[in-house]
Amino acid sequence: MPTEIVIDMPTDMRNQEGRFSTFDLDYTPPNLKPRGITSLTVDISASSRVTNEPRPPPRWKTPEFIFYYVVALFVIPFMAWVPVHLSSPSHPNYPYYHHKLSPGWMFGREVDNSDTQYRSFRNNILPLTFLVLIFIALKYIYTRSALRSALSIPSDKLYLIPFFLLFSALYLTGLHGTSVFKIVFILTANYWIAKTSRGLRIGPLLTWIFNVLILFANETYGGYQYASFHPSLEVLDAFQGIYPRWHISFNITMLRLISFNMDYYWAYNSRGGDNLSSASTEKERANTPLPLEDYTYRNYITYVLYPPLYIAGPILTFNNFMWQLRCPINIPIRVQGRYLVRFLVSLLTMESILHYMYVVAIKDTKAWQGYTPLELSMIGFWNLVIVWLKLLLPWRFFRLWSLASGIDPPENMVRCMVNNYSTLGFWRSWHRSYNLWIVRYIYIPLGGTKNVILTTALVFSFVALWHDLSFRLLAWGWLVSFFILPELLARYLLPQTKYGQSPWYRHVCAMGGVFNMLMMASANLVGFVIGTDGIMYMANQIMGTWQGFRFLLAAICIIFVGVQLMFEYREEEMRKGVYRRC
């Protein structure tokens, strides 16, 4: 795997100093911690050095931005009031979706717990927390015992592998029952492909064919029944565990299978054997091949079934995982504590939204008859916020569990959903670990920037089908690929190096950001909220009337204000030495 490939793709319409390699998405100087408003920026692993240049003076106190504050002061509370008003029991449409609501715990309000995906996490957060505490306690006991019996204190954490394996076996048996045998069979077949192919070029091809076929077969046969193989095996179908649908979460597992095979293929051809220290970066751990003797079946199973990240990720490459066991990194308790506070604040935010904004129930029952264009747009907007939060919360929960056990996976959500104006930057900050995986195992091998349009279309088609084998998500993938093109064209026609000093340039970029946000919202509404029929209905209501057109003009002006604030926030980050490519 090449280690110095540079992707010079535009990420947004502002200046970026220096050159970034594929994984150099972020940089925070170790001796310069963010202060002030930029302390809200999520801390993530740094990997590159950026040439510092004088930044323009802050605009926070200028008349232009004081005007923006006044707009935000009125608009943001109003955006929250609209769905709260629509969720009132006195609203005429309330009876249409009331059956979707459940008893709540917040100030006598009912709660909209109707989203199936999030409900499975919300209803099980206490048992999961109990499981995490058991895991940490057992790991502590095992570690004390292992170190006590050791002749000297080891510099690595490879002694934890037997504990991880035993806990994984119990964990998966409880989750999936006898289906654990199906999982192990698939894992073993994938390992056999890697070890049989070794460094041959056919290895990656067989790996991809096998895993894509498994993806389709899992969907087609619903995880398989033992009785379908032979009637005498029907008894094994009796114990299915507390989560029988193992094939649903196997999409995440599949990424680890490909990661191991590809990392082994590149290591075999480079002959491995490089050394890293505990101070290595995320990029170095992912890119540096391990000694070939580390690509064993035991390490492979440990990695694929690592309990904290098994269900939902974040996604960690095999190289990164094993280097963290070989050269443990220090994760201070205060870092874990701050991350716990972030998780709890996000959880309380989600609970407040679900208790006061019943937008999911309204969306599912299509109880929007008589809504104005403003009200329709707020239903769509807050549904997108909920989609962001329902993914962020499990990812942060399982990442926190992993941090507590000594393994640092990538942070998945680097930016708040509404703090994005660049299409490409948005996908770097949304499910970031998946983005890193895509870049490493698909984007670069397919040619990267040499075939940017074709590669982008193939990438998002894979992403859509990986999420769900449905036309709706395939349409989402194609829309996203299409909506990236205007930003690429704008960067080509109006390069920052040529026009960046012009006073009009920032405002033109802000208008580009406005249309980026509108396009991204439309694509994600299609893919994850209301589908193609719903977005057509919403577009007709907004574009088909004079009232809707007036609302759209007002929305464009308000989003323009928001983009300007996002620009300045990123400038403030760079003044503090924090660089993000999103």
KELUMSE-246592 format. One line per 4 residues: number of its first residue (from 1); their letters; for each residue x, y, z of C-alpha. Coordinates in nm, 2 decimals. Each point is the difference from the previous one (the first is absolute). Example, Ala and Ser with C-alpha at 12.3 -4.5 7.8 and 13.67 -1.06 7.14 Angstrom:
BEGIN
1	AS	1.23/-0.45/0.78 | 0.14/0.34/-0.07 .
This chain:
BEGIN
1	MPTE	0.00/0.00/0.00 | 0.16/0.33/-0.09 | 0.05/0.22/0.30 | 0.05/0.35/-0.15 .
5	IVID	-0.28/0.02/-0.25 | -0.16/0.35/0.01 | -0.36/0.06/-0.07 | -0.03/0.36/-0.11 .
9	MPTD	-0.38/-0.01/-0.01 | -0.16/0.33/0.10 | -0.18/-0.03/0.33 | -0.16/0.34/0.03 .
13	MRNQ	0.04/0.35/-0.14 | 0.25/0.15/0.23 | 0.38/0.00/0.02 | 0.19/-0.30/0.13 .
17	EGRF	0.37/0.03/0.06 | 0.24/-0.28/-0.07 | -0.06/-0.33/-0.16 | -0.19/-0.28/0.16 .
21	STFD	0.03/-0.37/-0.06 | -0.29/-0.23/-0.02 | -0.04/-0.04/0.38 | 0.11/0.35/0.09 .
25	LDYT	-0.35/0.13/0.06 | 0.09/0.19/0.31 | 0.28/0.16/0.19 | 0.01/0.14/0.36 .
29	PPNL	0.35/0.11/0.13 | 0.08/-0.20/0.31 | 0.11/0.31/0.19 | -0.30/0.21/-0.10 .
33	KPRG	-0.34/-0.09/0.13 | -0.31/0.18/-0.12 | -0.14/0.27/0.22 | -0.32/0.20/-0.01 .
37	ITSL	-0.27/-0.10/-0.24 | 0.23/-0.25/-0.18 | 0.01/-0.21/0.32 | -0.32/-0.14/-0.14 .
41	TVDI	0.19/-0.16/-0.28 | 0.02/-0.38/0.03 | 0.35/-0.12/0.08 | 0.13/-0.26/-0.24 .
45	SASS	0.33/-0.16/-0.09 | 0.25/0.24/-0.17 | 0.22/-0.13/-0.28 | 0.14/0.28/-0.22 .
49	RVTN	0.19/0.32/0.03 | -0.14/0.31/-0.16 | 0.20/0.31/-0.09 | -0.13/0.28/0.22 .
53	EPRP	-0.08/0.33/-0.17 | -0.15/0.32/0.15 | -0.37/-0.03/0.01 | -0.24/0.29/-0.08 .
57	PPRW	-0.11/0.20/0.31 | -0.31/-0.13/0.18 | -0.33/0.13/-0.13 | -0.20/-0.09/0.31 .
61	KTPE	-0.05/0.36/0.12 | -0.05/0.16/-0.34 | -0.34/0.16/-0.09 | -0.05/-0.28/-0.26 .
65	FIFY	0.02/-0.27/0.25 | -0.20/0.19/0.27 | -0.28/0.00/-0.26 | 0.05/-0.38/-0.04 .
69	YVVA	-0.03/-0.05/0.37 | -0.33/0.19/0.00 | -0.13/-0.22/-0.28 | 0.11/-0.32/0.19 .
73	LFVI	-0.15/0.12/0.32 | -0.34/0.01/-0.15 | 0.01/-0.28/-0.26 | 0.15/-0.28/0.21 .
77	PFMA	-0.27/0.01/0.27 | -0.27/0.03/-0.26 | 0.13/-0.31/-0.18 | -0.03/-0.19/0.33 .
81	WVPV	-0.35/0.15/0.07 | -0.15/-0.11/-0.33 | 0.02/-0.38/0.06 | -0.08/0.04/0.37 .
85	HLSS	-0.32/0.18/-0.10 | -0.08/-0.27/-0.26 | 0.05/-0.26/0.28 | -0.26/0.16/0.23 .
89	PSHP	-0.29/-0.23/0.10 | -0.23/0.29/-0.10 | 0.12/0.00/-0.36 | -0.26/-0.14/-0.25 .
93	NYPY	0.24/-0.26/-0.14 | 0.09/-0.14/0.34 | -0.25/-0.29/-0.01 | 0.15/-0.13/-0.32 .
97	YHHK	0.33/-0.09/0.16 | -0.08/-0.02/0.37 | 0.00/-0.38/-0.01 | 0.38/0.01/-0.08 .
101	LSPG	0.08/0.17/0.33 | 0.10/-0.16/0.32 | 0.00/0.11/0.37 | 0.29/0.22/0.07 .
105	WMFG	0.20/0.11/0.31 | 0.05/0.37/-0.07 | -0.24/0.25/0.16 | -0.31/-0.21/-0.08 .
109	REVD	0.07/-0.01/-0.37 | -0.05/-0.30/-0.23 | 0.31/-0.12/-0.19 | 0.03/-0.07/-0.37 .
113	NSDT	0.18/-0.34/0.02 | -0.13/-0.11/-0.33 | 0.33/-0.02/-0.19 | 0.07/-0.37/0.00 .
117	QYRS	0.38/0.03/-0.04 | 0.05/0.24/0.28 | -0.26/-0.17/0.22 | 0.21/-0.31/0.01 .
121	FRNN	0.29/0.20/0.14 | -0.21/0.22/0.24 | -0.19/-0.29/0.15 | 0.32/-0.19/0.07 .
125	ILPL	0.24/0.28/0.11 | -0.02/-0.11/0.37 | 0.07/-0.37/-0.08 | 0.29/0.11/-0.23 .
129	TFLV	0.14/0.22/0.27 | -0.01/-0.29/0.25 | 0.17/-0.22/-0.26 | 0.28/0.26/-0.04 .
133	LIFI	0.05/0.02/0.37 | 0.03/-0.38/0.02 | 0.25/0.00/-0.29 | 0.22/0.27/0.16 .
137	ALKY	-0.01/-0.18/0.34 | 0.09/-0.34/-0.15 | 0.27/0.16/-0.21 | 0.15/0.16/0.31 .
141	IYTR	-0.01/-0.34/0.19 | 0.15/-0.18/-0.30 | 0.28/0.26/-0.04 | 0.09/-0.01/0.36 .
145	SALR	0.02/-0.38/-0.02 | 0.20/0.00/-0.32 | 0.25/0.25/0.12 | 0.05/-0.17/0.33 .
149	SALS	0.09/-0.32/-0.17 | 0.23/0.16/-0.25 | 0.38/0.00/0.06 | 0.02/0.37/-0.10 .
153	IPSD	-0.25/0.27/-0.08 | -0.06/-0.02/-0.38 | 0.02/0.31/-0.22 | -0.29/-0.11/-0.21 .
157	KLYL	-0.36/-0.11/0.06 | 0.01/-0.32/-0.20 | -0.08/-0.19/0.32 | -0.35/0.14/-0.03 .
161	IPFF	-0.08/-0.21/-0.31 | -0.11/-0.31/0.19 | -0.24/0.21/0.21 | -0.14/0.18/-0.31 .
165	LLFS	-0.05/-0.34/-0.17 | -0.18/-0.16/0.30 | -0.22/0.31/0.06 | -0.08/0.01/-0.37 .
169	ALYL	-0.11/-0.36/0.00 | -0.24/0.05/0.29 | -0.11/0.34/-0.14 | -0.09/-0.14/-0.35 .
173	TGLH	-0.16/-0.31/0.14 | -0.23/0.22/0.21 | -0.07/0.23/-0.29 | -0.05/-0.25/-0.28 .
177	GTSV	-0.03/-0.34/0.16 | 0.10/-0.29/-0.23 | 0.04/0.25/-0.29 | 0.35/0.05/0.13 .
181	FKIV	0.10/-0.31/-0.19 | -0.12/0.16/-0.33 | 0.21/0.31/0.08 | 0.31/-0.20/0.08 .
185	FILT	-0.04/-0.20/-0.32 | -0.01/0.32/-0.21 | 0.29/0.15/0.19 | 0.21/-0.32/-0.05 .
189	ANYW	-0.08/-0.01/-0.38 | 0.11/0.36/-0.03 | 0.32/-0.07/0.19 | 0.07/-0.30/-0.22 .
193	IAKT	-0.03/0.23/-0.31 | 0.26/0.24/0.14 | 0.25/-0.27/0.11 | -0.04/-0.21/-0.32 .
197	SRGL	0.04/0.30/-0.23 | 0.28/0.16/0.20 | 0.15/0.28/-0.21 | -0.16/-0.10/-0.33 .
201	RIGP	-0.21/0.26/-0.18 | -0.30/-0.23/-0.01 | -0.02/0.02/0.38 | -0.17/0.34/0.02 .
205	LLTW	-0.23/-0.09/-0.29 | -0.11/-0.33/0.18 | -0.04/0.19/0.32 | -0.24/0.26/-0.15 .
209	IFNV	-0.20/-0.26/-0.19 | -0.04/-0.22/0.30 | -0.11/0.28/0.24 | -0.24/0.16/-0.25 .
213	LILF	-0.16/-0.34/-0.06 | -0.03/-0.06/0.37 | -0.16/0.35/0.03 | -0.26/-0.09/-0.26 .
217	ANET	-0.05/-0.36/0.13 | -0.06/0.13/0.35 | -0.27/0.24/-0.13 | -0.16/-0.26/-0.22 .
221	YGGY	-0.01/-0.29/0.25 | -0.06/0.21/0.32 | 0.30/-0.14/0.18 | -0.07/-0.36/-0.10 .
225	QYAS	-0.18/-0.27/0.20 | 0.18/-0.32/0.10 | -0.30/-0.20/-0.11 | 0.05/0.12/-0.36 .
229	FHPS	0.34/-0.17/0.00 | -0.13/-0.33/0.14 | -0.32/-0.10/0.20 | 0.22/-0.16/0.27 .
233	LEVL	0.15/0.35/0.08 | -0.34/0.16/0.07 | 0.07/-0.04/0.38 | 0.27/0.27/-0.03 .
237	DAFQ	-0.26/0.25/-0.11 | -0.16/-0.01/0.34 | 0.26/0.21/0.18 | 0.03/0.33/-0.20 .
241	GIYP	0.13/0.23/0.28 | -0.14/0.34/0.10 | 0.09/0.15/-0.34 | -0.08/-0.27/-0.26 .
245	RWHI	0.05/0.23/-0.30 | 0.38/-0.04/-0.01 | 0.01/0.06/-0.37 | -0.12/0.36/0.04 .
249	SFNI	0.31/0.11/0.20 | 0.22/-0.22/-0.22 | 0.04/0.29/-0.24 | 0.24/0.15/0.26 .
253	TMLR	0.18/-0.33/0.05 | 0.05/-0.03/-0.38 | 0.21/0.32/0.00 | 0.23/-0.16/0.25 .
257	LISF	0.03/-0.32/-0.21 | 0.11/0.21/-0.30 | 0.23/0.21/0.22 | 0.19/-0.31/0.12 .
261	NMDY	0.04/-0.15/-0.34 | 0.11/0.32/-0.17 | 0.24/0.09/0.28 | 0.15/-0.35/-0.02 .
265	YWAY	0.03/0.02/-0.38 | 0.19/0.33/0.03 | 0.21/-0.12/0.29 | 0.10/-0.31/-0.19 .
269	NSRG	0.11/0.20/-0.30 | 0.20/0.24/0.22 | 0.12/-0.29/0.22 | -0.11/0.19/0.31 .
273	GDNL	0.21/0.04/0.31 | -0.01/0.38/0.05 | 0.00/0.13/0.36 | -0.21/0.26/0.16 .
277	SSAS	-0.01/0.17/0.34 | -0.28/0.07/0.24 | 0.01/0.36/-0.13 | -0.10/-0.11/-0.35 .
281	TEKE	-0.28/0.18/-0.18 | -0.33/-0.15/-0.13 | 0.13/0.03/-0.35 | 0.33/-0.17/0.08 .
285	RANT	-0.17/-0.29/0.17 | -0.24/-0.06/-0.29 | 0.27/0.03/-0.27 | 0.29/-0.19/0.16 .
289	PLPL	0.01/-0.37/-0.07 | 0.04/-0.24/0.29 | 0.24/-0.28/0.01 | -0.15/-0.29/-0.20 .
293	EDYT	-0.01/-0.22/0.31 | -0.26/0.23/0.15 | -0.25/-0.08/-0.28 | -0.12/-0.32/0.19 .
297	YRNY	-0.34/-0.15/0.03 | -0.01/0.08/0.37 | 0.08/0.37/-0.05 | -0.25/0.01/-0.29 .
301	ITYV	-0.29/-0.14/0.21 | 0.09/0.23/0.29 | -0.01/0.30/-0.23 | -0.32/-0.09/-0.19 .
305	LYPP	-0.19/-0.09/0.32 | 0.14/0.27/0.23 | -0.30/0.05/0.23 | -0.01/0.38/0.04 .
309	LYIA	-0.01/0.06/-0.38 | -0.17/-0.32/-0.12 | -0.36/0.13/-0.02 | 0.03/0.34/-0.16 .
313	GPIL	0.36/0.11/-0.02 | 0.18/0.24/-0.03 | 0.20/-0.18/-0.27 | 0.36/-0.07/0.09 .
317	TFNN	0.24/-0.15/-0.25 | 0.19/-0.32/0.09 | 0.33/0.17/-0.01 | -0.12/0.28/0.23 .
321	FMWQ	-0.15/-0.25/0.25 | 0.31/-0.22/0.02 | 0.24/0.29/0.03 | -0.20/0.13/0.30 .
325	LRCP	0.05/-0.34/0.16 | 0.37/-0.02/-0.09 | 0.07/0.37/0.09 | -0.27/0.11/0.25 .
329	INIP	-0.10/0.36/-0.01 | -0.08/0.20/0.31 | -0.37/0.10/0.03 | -0.02/0.22/0.31 .
333	IRVQ	-0.30/-0.03/0.23 | -0.07/0.37/-0.04 | -0.04/-0.06/-0.38 | -0.24/-0.28/0.06 .
337	GRYL	-0.19/0.22/0.25 | -0.04/0.29/-0.25 | -0.12/-0.24/-0.26 | -0.25/-0.15/0.24 .
341	VRFL	-0.13/0.35/0.07 | -0.04/0.06/-0.38 | -0.19/-0.32/-0.03 | -0.24/0.08/0.29 .
345	VSLL	-0.06/0.36/-0.13 | -0.08/-0.15/-0.34 | -0.23/-0.26/0.16 | -0.19/0.27/0.19 .
349	TMES	-0.03/0.20/-0.31 | -0.16/-0.30/-0.19 | -0.23/-0.07/0.29 | -0.12/0.37/0.00 .
353	ILHY	-0.07/-0.01/-0.37 | -0.19/-0.33/0.02 | -0.21/0.13/0.29 | -0.09/0.33/-0.16 .
357	MYVV	0.02/-0.05/-0.38 | -0.20/-0.30/-0.14 | 0.14/0.04/-0.35 | 0.08/-0.36/-0.05 .
361	AIKD	-0.35/-0.11/0.07 | -0.13/0.28/-0.22 | 0.23/-0.11/-0.28 | -0.09/-0.37/0.03 .
365	TKAW	-0.38/0.06/0.00 | 0.03/0.28/-0.26 | -0.21/0.22/0.23 | 0.10/0.32/-0.16 .
369	QGYT	-0.33/0.09/-0.17 | -0.05/0.38/0.00 | 0.36/0.08/0.10 | 0.16/0.31/-0.14 .
373	PLEL	0.33/-0.02/-0.20 | 0.18/0.12/0.32 | -0.15/-0.27/0.21 | 0.07/-0.28/-0.26 .
377	SMIG	0.36/0.11/-0.02 | 0.04/0.00/0.38 | -0.14/-0.36/0.02 | 0.27/-0.10/-0.26 .
381	FWNL	0.27/0.20/0.18 | -0.06/-0.14/0.35 | -0.03/-0.35/-0.15 | 0.35/0.04/-0.13 .
385	VIVW	0.12/0.12/0.34 | -0.15/-0.31/0.15 | 0.17/-0.22/-0.26 | 0.33/0.16/0.09 .
389	LKLL	-0.05/-0.04/0.38 | -0.13/-0.36/-0.03 | 0.32/-0.10/-0.17 | 0.23/0.22/0.21 .
393	LPWR	-0.12/-0.14/0.33 | 0.07/-0.37/-0.06 | 0.33/0.08/-0.17 | 0.11/0.21/0.29 .
397	FFRL	-0.12/-0.26/0.26 | 0.20/-0.28/-0.16 | 0.30/0.22/-0.06 | -0.01/0.10/0.37 .
401	WSLA	-0.01/-0.37/0.09 | 0.30/-0.06/-0.23 | 0.19/0.30/0.15 | -0.06/-0.14/0.35 .
405	SGID	0.15/-0.34/-0.11 | 0.31/0.17/-0.15 | -0.07/0.01/-0.37 | -0.05/0.33/-0.17 .
409	PPEN	-0.21/-0.03/-0.32 | -0.07/0.30/-0.23 | -0.27/0.25/0.11 | -0.29/-0.04/-0.24 .
413	MVRC	-0.17/0.34/0.03 | 0.24/0.29/-0.02 | -0.25/0.28/-0.07 | -0.36/0.06/0.10 .
417	MVNN	-0.23/-0.07/-0.29 | -0.10/0.36/-0.04 | 0.36/0.12/0.01 | 0.08/-0.11/-0.36 .
421	YSTL	0.00/0.20/-0.32 | 0.22/-0.21/-0.22 | -0.13/-0.32/-0.16 | 0.34/-0.17/0.01 .
425	GFWR	0.08/0.13/0.35 | -0.33/-0.13/0.12 | 0.08/-0.35/-0.10 | 0.34/0.02/0.17 .
429	SWHR	-0.16/0.10/0.33 | -0.30/-0.24/-0.02 | 0.09/-0.36/0.08 | 0.36/0.10/-0.01 .
433	SYNL	0.14/-0.35/0.07 | -0.20/-0.13/-0.30 | 0.13/0.28/-0.21 | 0.36/-0.10/0.09 .
437	WIVR	-0.08/-0.36/-0.08 | -0.15/0.10/-0.34 | 0.30/0.21/-0.09 | 0.25/-0.27/0.10 .
441	YIYI	-0.16/-0.30/-0.15 | -0.21/0.13/-0.29 | 0.07/0.36/-0.10 | 0.38/-0.02/-0.03 .
445	PLGG	0.01/-0.35/-0.16 | -0.25/0.12/-0.27 | 0.23/0.29/-0.09 | -0.12/0.28/0.23 .
449	TKNV	0.03/0.34/-0.16 | 0.11/-0.15/-0.33 | -0.36/-0.10/-0.07 | -0.18/0.22/0.25 .
453	ILTT	-0.35/0.00/-0.15 | -0.01/-0.38/-0.08 | 0.16/-0.09/0.34 | -0.24/0.22/0.19 .
457	ALVF	-0.30/-0.15/-0.17 | 0.12/-0.36/0.07 | 0.08/0.09/0.36 | -0.34/0.14/0.08 .
461	SFVA	-0.17/-0.28/-0.19 | 0.18/-0.25/0.23 | -0.08/0.21/0.31 | -0.37/0.00/-0.09 .
465	LWHD	-0.02/-0.37/-0.07 | 0.21/-0.07/0.31 | -0.25/0.18/0.22 | -0.30/-0.17/-0.16 .
469	LSFR	-0.07/-0.18/-0.32 | -0.28/0.23/-0.10 | -0.07/0.24/-0.29 | -0.06/0.29/0.25 .
473	LLAW	0.36/-0.01/0.13 | 0.14/-0.07/-0.35 | -0.18/0.32/-0.11 | 0.15/0.17/0.30 .
477	GWLV	0.35/-0.11/-0.10 | -0.04/0.13/-0.36 | -0.15/0.33/0.13 | 0.30/0.05/0.23 .
481	SFFI	0.24/-0.08/-0.28 | -0.18/0.25/-0.23 | -0.01/0.27/0.27 | 0.38/-0.01/0.05 .
485	LPEL	0.05/0.12/-0.36 | -0.10/0.36/0.05 | 0.25/0.04/0.28 | 0.28/-0.15/-0.21 .
489	LARY	-0.10/0.23/-0.29 | -0.01/0.31/0.23 | 0.35/-0.08/0.14 | 0.13/-0.03/-0.36 .
493	LLPQ	-0.16/0.32/-0.13 | 0.06/0.22/0.31 | 0.32/-0.13/0.16 | 0.09/0.16/0.34 .
497	TKYG	0.36/0.05/-0.11 | -0.12/0.25/-0.27 | -0.31/0.17/0.15 | 0.04/-0.06/0.37 .
501	QSPW	0.11/0.35/0.08 | -0.30/0.16/-0.17 | -0.26/0.14/0.24 | -0.28/-0.17/-0.19 .
505	YRHV	0.15/-0.34/0.01 | -0.11/-0.10/0.35 | -0.36/0.09/-0.08 | 0.00/-0.19/-0.33 .
509	CAMG	0.13/-0.30/0.19 | -0.27/0.04/0.26 | -0.27/-0.01/-0.28 | 0.17/-0.32/-0.12 .
513	GVFN	-0.02/-0.14/0.35 | -0.37/0.09/0.01 | -0.08/-0.21/-0.31 | 0.23/-0.28/0.13 .
517	MLMM	-0.21/-0.02/0.32 | -0.33/0.00/-0.19 | 0.13/-0.28/-0.22 | 0.14/-0.21/0.29 .
521	ASAN	-0.32/0.04/0.19 | -0.20/-0.11/-0.30 | 0.22/-0.31/-0.06 | -0.01/-0.11/0.36 .
525	LVGF	-0.38/0.05/0.03 | -0.03/-0.24/-0.30 | 0.24/-0.25/0.14 | -0.08/-0.01/0.37 .
529	VIGT	-0.33/0.18/0.07 | -0.28/0.03/-0.25 | 0.12/-0.17/-0.32 | -0.05/0.12/-0.36 .
533	DGIM	-0.38/0.04/0.03 | 0.02/0.21/0.31 | 0.26/0.23/-0.14 | -0.21/0.06/-0.31 .
537	YMAN	-0.30/0.09/0.21 | 0.21/0.24/0.21 | 0.16/0.16/-0.31 | -0.34/0.04/-0.15 .
541	QIMG	-0.14/0.17/0.31 | 0.30/0.23/0.02 | 0.06/0.08/-0.37 | -0.36/-0.02/-0.12 .
545	TWQG	-0.14/0.29/0.19 | 0.08/0.37/0.05 | 0.01/-0.05/0.37 | 0.25/-0.29/-0.04 .
549	FRFL	0.22/0.21/-0.23 | 0.01/0.29/0.25 | 0.09/-0.25/0.27 | 0.28/-0.14/-0.21 .
553	LAAI	0.15/0.35/-0.06 | -0.01/0.07/0.38 | 0.16/-0.34/0.07 | 0.28/0.07/-0.25 .
557	CIIF	0.07/0.33/0.18 | 0.00/-0.17/0.34 | 0.23/-0.28/-0.11 | 0.23/0.26/-0.15 .
561	VGVQ	0.04/0.15/0.35 | 0.06/-0.34/0.14 | 0.27/-0.08/-0.25 | 0.18/0.33/0.08 .
565	LMFE	0.01/-0.10/0.36 | 0.14/-0.34/-0.09 | 0.27/0.17/-0.21 | 0.11/0.21/0.29 .
569	YREE	-0.02/-0.29/0.25 | 0.25/-0.19/-0.22 | 0.22/0.31/-0.03 | 0.00/0.02/0.38 .
573	EMRK	0.10/-0.37/0.02 | 0.29/0.07/-0.23 | 0.10/0.31/0.21 | 0.02/-0.25/0.29 .
577	GVYR	0.20/-0.25/-0.21 | -0.29/-0.24/-0.06 | -0.03/-0.12/-0.36 | -0.29/-0.21/-0.13 .
581	RC	-0.07/-0.09/-0.36 | -0.37/0.01/0.07 .
